[in-house]
């Protein structure tokens, strides 16, 4: 039985997400339910909304895959990081994460893979604290907890002081 999965991605900021989307959409072991796109931190992208741009990139990837059946839905998530770790950003991505998890429980959790900013996942947890019992968050991002750290660049290290770093703390503390 394929594992149900929600993916949050900043597709288009770097090339790794396009490969991840293709793999997850085509893998028979996974039931990719929806892609929620995110803002891209300090990466500058064309257009007025980074999450709309990343949604467009994700749709381009899906349009070029040999998918059977209905097209996967791509929702533009939060275009900005959280202003603080206690004020969620409402939106379609947040609502969909909560809705997808509604039929899951602590014995059978929905996998939420975050390979972009975790704003929508954290906002969903802030809006519905019971969500922590129904989802398993798999997030890509840091080398160690709680200090964080990303050896790729000083740019990424400075982002650890942003509200999204606080969001990662929130995710880990909700386990």
C-alpha positions in Angstrom: 0.0 0.0 0.0 1.5 3.4 -1.0 2.4 5.8 1.8 0.3 9.0 1.8 2.5 12.1 1.4 2.2 15.8 1.3 5.2 17.7 -0.1 6.1 21.3 0.7 8.7 22.6 -1.7 10.5 25.8 -2.9 10.9 24.3 -6.3 12.8 26.6 -8.6 15.1 28.1 -6.0 17.6 25.3 -6.5 17.5 22.2 -8.8 17.1 19.5 -6.1 13.4 20.0 -5.6 12.6 19.2 -9.3 14.2 15.8 -8.9 12.5 15.2 -5.6 9.1 16.0 -7.1 9.7 13.7 -10.1 10.8 10.9 -7.8 7.9 11.2 -5.4 5.3 11.7 -8.1 6.5 8.5 -10.0 7.3 6.3 -7.0 4.7 3.5 -6.7 5.6 3.3 -2.9 4.2 6.8 -2.4 0.7 8.4 -2.7 1.6 12.0 -3.3 -1.6 13.9 -2.4 -0.6 17.5 -3.0 2.3 19.8 -3.4 2.4 23.0 -1.3 4.9 25.5 -2.5 6.7 28.0 -0.3 8.6 31.2 -0.2 12.3 30.8 -0.8 14.0 32.7 2.1 16.7 35.0 0.7 16.7 33.5 -2.9 15.4 36.2 -5.3 12.9 34.9 -7.8 11.0 36.5 -10.6 7.5 37.8 -10.0 5.6 39.3 -7.1 5.2 36.1 -5.0 7.9 33.5 -4.5 5.3 30.9 -3.6 3.4 31.5 -6.9 6.7 31.3 -8.8 7.6 28.0 -7.1 4.1 26.7 -7.8 4.6 27.4 -11.5 8.0 25.6 -11.4 6.4 22.6 -9.7 3.6 22.5 -12.3 6.2 22.5 -15.0 7.9 19.5 -13.5 4.6 17.6 -13.2 3.5 18.6 -16.7 6.6 16.8 -18.1 6.1 13.5 -16.2 4.3 10.4 -17.5 1.7 10.5 -14.8 -1.3 8.2 -15.0 -4.7 9.5 -13.7 -5.6 12.9 -12.4 -3.1 15.7 -12.3 -1.6 16.4 -8.9 -2.8 19.6 -7.3 -0.2 22.3 -6.6 -1.0 25.0 -4.1 0.9 28.2 -3.6 1.6 28.3 0.1 2.8 31.2 2.3 4.7 33.8 0.2 6.5 35.1 3.4 8.1 33.6 6.5 6.3 33.8 9.8 6.5 37.1 11.5 6.9 35.3 14.8 6.6 31.7 16.0 3.2 32.2 17.6 1.4 33.9 14.7 0.4 31.5 11.9 0.1 32.6 8.3 -3.3 31.4 7.1 -3.7 30.2 3.5 -4.7 27.4 1.1 -1.5 25.4 1.8 -2.2 25.4 5.5 -5.8 24.5 5.1 -4.9 21.6 2.8 -2.3 20.2 5.2 -5.0 20.2 7.9 -7.6 18.7 5.6 -5.3 15.9 4.3 -4.4 14.9 7.9 -8.0 14.8 9.1 -8.5 11.0 8.5 -5.1 10.1 10.1 -4.3 9.4 13.8 -1.3 8.7 16.0 -1.1 5.1 14.8 -1.4 6.0 11.2 0.2 9.4 10.5 0.3 11.4 7.3 3.9 12.0 6.1 4.6 15.6 5.4 7.9 16.1 3.6 9.3 19.6 3.9 12.1 20.3 1.4 11.5 24.1 1.4 10.5 26.6 4.1 8.3 25.0 6.8 6.0 28.0 7.2 2.9 26.3 6.1 3.5 23.2 8.2 4.2 25.3 11.3 1.2 27.5 10.7 -1.0 24.3 10.4 0.4 23.1 13.7 -0.3 26.5 15.3 -3.8 26.6 14.0 -4.6 23.0 14.9 -2.3 21.7 17.8 -3.9 18.2 17.5 -2.3 17.9 14.1 0.9 16.9 15.8 -0.8 13.6 16.6 -1.7 12.9 13.0 1.3 13.9 10.9 5.0 12.9 10.7 7.1 15.8 9.6 10.2 14.9 7.6 12.2 18.1 7.1 15.4 18.8 5.3 17.6 21.6 6.7 19.9 21.4 9.6 23.0 19.5 10.7 22.3 19.4 14.4 19.6 20.2 16.9 19.2 22.7 18.6 22.0 24.9 17.2 21.2 24.3 13.6 23.9 25.1 11.2 24.3 24.6 7.5 27.9 24.5 6.2 27.0 25.5 2.7 27.2 29.2 3.3 27.1 32.1 5.7 23.8 33.1 4.0 22.1 29.9 5.2 23.7 30.3 8.7 22.3 33.9 9.0 18.8 32.6 8.0 18.9 30.5 11.2 18.1 33.7 13.1 15.0 34.2 11.1 11.4 33.4 12.2 11.6 30.2 10.1 14.4 28.9 12.4 12.0 29.5 15.3 9.4 27.5 13.2 11.8 24.6 13.0 12.1 24.7 16.8 8.3 24.7 17.0 8.2 21.6 14.7 10.7 19.7 16.7 9.1 20.6 20.0 5.7 19.4 18.8 6.8 15.8 18.3 
